[in-house]
Amino acid sequence: MSWDPYAALGVPKSSTAEEIRKAYRKLAKELHPDVRPNDKASEDRFKRVTAAFNLLTDEALRGRFDRGEIDAEGNERPQFQPGGFGGFGGFAGAKARAGAGANGGNARGDVFEDLFDGLFSRGGTGGRGFGVQRGEDVRYRMEVDFLDAVNGGRRRVTMSDGRSLDLAIPAGLNSGQTLRLKGQGLPGANNGPAGDALVEITVGQHPAFKREGDDIRMELRISLTEAVEGGKAPVNTPQGPVSLSIPPGSNSGDLLKLRGKGVQSRPNPGDLLVRLMIVLPRKEDQELKAFVRTWPGRKSDIQR
């Protein structure tokens, strides 16, 4: 006994082509072998609803089925004809006799292309085809050393599957930014592309440096003698030690700039802004106190 394509799709005989299409889409999502692998019953039912969809979305074949001329497989039903019975033809033969109507011929491929475009693929990648799926993205959190974020560097990270990768840290990285490692997420299905690894960055603090955009601020303690006479003072910049020229007559709070010693962003690195802080000896110095008492300019040139 032939099966009923309308019953296979769960739609009444009066259903429109769009209603048939919606019913098939719903069932295909539930029964496709990539959704239910190793489920023979679901696979057989998927084939049955696909055959029903093929027949009922071809106007000519659907009309012949509804008139009882062919069965659900597309085979000719015996018809009494003068001079004998009609032959039995396969589904392909019946379709060929139906001709290339509005929903026949090449239109069949268009229907499937439209129906399954994106149905079993993710993220717009992986191409067309049943079951080709892009792998899921995976997310990580990682703290980056302040100096690595300023100068750039490399950091070895361990992925969820145990693999170790050398992650390039670009100079100028900020907290909250995300680095994307293409293809380092979960594997795709059926030769689909792997997802990406998304690494959210937190930049650590530094005891001496404070970042402001691409510039960096720091304080430098100098002696009273260096402030009065000027001279050279060693400064540990983010790129290493340098010698800073202190002009004579410097005051606490004065800013000196070391160009290009800030964040190493390309093509224009930031600057290092050095705030001078005059530090007096902790041990009481009687000679210094006596000098200040007799110094003529001790109350002049002071702006309050």
N, C-alpha and C positions, 0 to 999 in steps of 0.2 A: 504494500500500500504506500502510495506517495505521501510525502510529508507536506505540511502547509507552511509556505514561507511567511505568511502573515502571522501565524502562531509563533513561528521561530523568533520573529522580531517583537512579538507582543503588541501588535497594532491591529486595528480592525481593517476590513477590506476596503472601507471608504477612505482610508488615510491618504493624505496628500504626499507628494514626493518629499517635501520638507519634513513632514512628520516621520516619514520612513527614515530619512537621513538622520534626524535627531535620535531616533530609537537605536539605529545602528551605531552611531557614535558612542552612545552611553554603554551599550553592550560590549563594543570593541574595547573600550577603556577597561572594562571589568574582566574580560575574558582573554585578552591578548596573551600569548605565551610568555612574553617578556614581563608581564605583570604577574602571571601565575606560572612560573616555570615548573616543569615536571608534573603538571596536572593534566593528565590525558583527557579527562572528561571535559575540562574547560577548553582544551585545544580543539576537541571534536565539535563542541558547541560553537566555538569561534568560527570554525570552517563552515558550519551550517548557517549561522547568521550572515556570514559574508556572502555565501551563495544566494541566500534570500535577498540580500541587498542588491546583488548583481542583477537578479531577475526583476525585482520590483522597481528599480530605478531606470530600467529600459522600457520606455512606453510601449514599444511594439511587442516585446516579450511579455510584459505584464498583461497587455490586452489579450494576447493569445492564451496565457495561463487562465485569465478570468473567464474566457470563453470555453475553456476546457480543451483547447487544441494541443497544449503541451502540459507536461507535468512539472513539478518543482525543479527537476533536474534538467529541464529543457528538452526532454524527449517527446517525440510526437506521440500523441494518444491515438489509438486505433479509431479511425473514422470510416463509416460506411460510405463508399464511393461507388458510383456505377462502374462496374468492371473490376471491383476488388477493393482491398483496403489500402490506405496510405502507408508509406514506409515509416520506419522508426529512425529518427535522426538524433544525433547527440546535441548537447547544448550549443556547441560551436556551430553546428549546422543550422539549427533553428535561428541562431543569432545572425548568421550570414544571410539567411532568407529574409530576416527582418529588415536588413539594409542598415545604412548609417544614418539613422534618424537624429532627432534633436538630442537624444540621450544615448545614442548608439555609437559604434565605430570608435574614433579617437576620443570622443567625449568621455568614454569610460575612464581613461587614464586621467583626464582632467578632474573627474569627480573624486577619484582616490587621492590625487595630489592635493586637492583642496581640503579633503576630509582629514588627511593624516598629517598635513603640514603643521609641524610643531606639536602633534599629539603625543608622540613618543620621543621627542628630543627636547633638550633643555638649553636655555641660554642662547638659542639661535645658532648653535654650533652643532657639528656632528653630521651635517648633511641630511638628506632625506633617507627614509628607510625605517622599517619597523624596528623598534628596540634600540636604536643607536642613541645613547644618552651621554651627555657630558657629566663628568664626575662632580660631586659636591665640593664647594670651597670649604676650607677649614680655617679657623681663626686662632691666632695666638696673641699673647701679650708679652712684651719683652722690654726690659729696662736697659737703656743704652747709657754708657758712661758719658759724662758731660764733655770731656775732651774729644771723645770719638764723634760726638754730634757736632762739635766745632770744627774739627780737622778732617773728619771722614776716617773710615777705617774698615775693619772686617771683624765679624763676630761669628763664631761657630754656634749653630743652633741644632737642636735635636728635634726631628719631626715626630709626629704621632706614631709612625710606623717604625721608629727606631733609627731611621737614616739621619746622618749628620750632614749639614750643608754649611758652607762658608757664605755668610750673608754680607754683601757689600753695604756699608753704611755711608750714605752720601753726606758730605759736609753741609751743614745748615739744617740738619734734621731737627724737627720740633716735636714736643710732646703732643700726642693726639694724631699725628700723621700715621698713615698705614703704608707699609711696604708690601707690594704684591710680588709673590714668587710664582711666576706662570708655570702651570703644569705640575705643581708640587702638592696639590690637594689629593682628594680621593680619586681612584681610577674610574674611568668611564665604563659603561656597559656596552658590550658588543662592538668593541673597537672604537668607542666614542672617546673624545679627548678627556684627559684628566682635568679636574678642577684646579683652582689656584690656592696657594697658601697666603693668607692675609695676616700680616704681622703688625699689630697696633703698638706704637712706640711710646714709651715714657722716658724722658731724658732725666737723668739723675742730677742732683745738686752738686755744687762745688764749694768748698770752704772759702776760697779766695775770689772767685770770679762770679759776676752776675751778668747775665746776657740781656741786652736790649736790642732786639732785632738782630742785625749782623754785627753790632758793636758789643764790646765787652767792657765792663767797668771793674776796677779793682782799687784798693787803697795801698799806698806805699808809705811806710813809716820812715821818716828821715830825722836826723839829729838837728839841733839848733845850729851847729856849725855849718852843716850842709845847706841849711836854709839861708843862712846869712852869706856865706861865701860862695855857694854853688858847688858844683862838682859832678862826679859820676857815681851813680848808684846802680847796683845789680837789680834786675827785675826778672822774675820768672814769668814769662808770657805763656800762653797756651801752646806755643810752638817751641818753647825752650828759653833758656836764659839769654838776656841781652843787657847792654849797659845803657842806662838812661841818663841824659844830660839834665842836671837840675840848675836852672838859672839862679844867679845870686839874688838875694832878697825875696825868695819864695815864701809863701804863706801856707798855712793849713787850709785845705779846701781848693787850692789851685789845681787845675786840670792840665795834665800834659798828655799829648796824643802820640801813640806809636802807630803809625799808619800801616795798614795791612796785617796787623797782628791780632785781629779779631776773628770772627767766623770766616772760614776759608771758602766762602761762596764764590763761584766763578761766574763772570770774569772779574768781578770787583769784590775782593775780600773786605770785611769790615775792619774797624780800628779798635785798638785797645786804649781806653781812656783811664789814665792813672791819676787818682786823687791823692794829693800830698797830705800827709798828716805829720806835723812836727811833734816829736816826742822828747820831753825833757828827762834828764836822768832821774831815776827813782830815788837814788841816794842823795841826800841833801848835800849841795855843793856851796860851801861858804864863799868861795871866790866868785862864783856866778852871782850869788845874792848881792855881794858887795859891788860888783860891776853894775848890776841893774839899778842899785840905789843911786849910783853916781852918774849913770848914763844920761846925757843931756836929752837924747831923743826918745826917752822911754814913754812920754805922754804925747808925742807929736805924731802926725800922720796916721792917727787912728780914726777910722770911720765906724761909728756905732749905729 
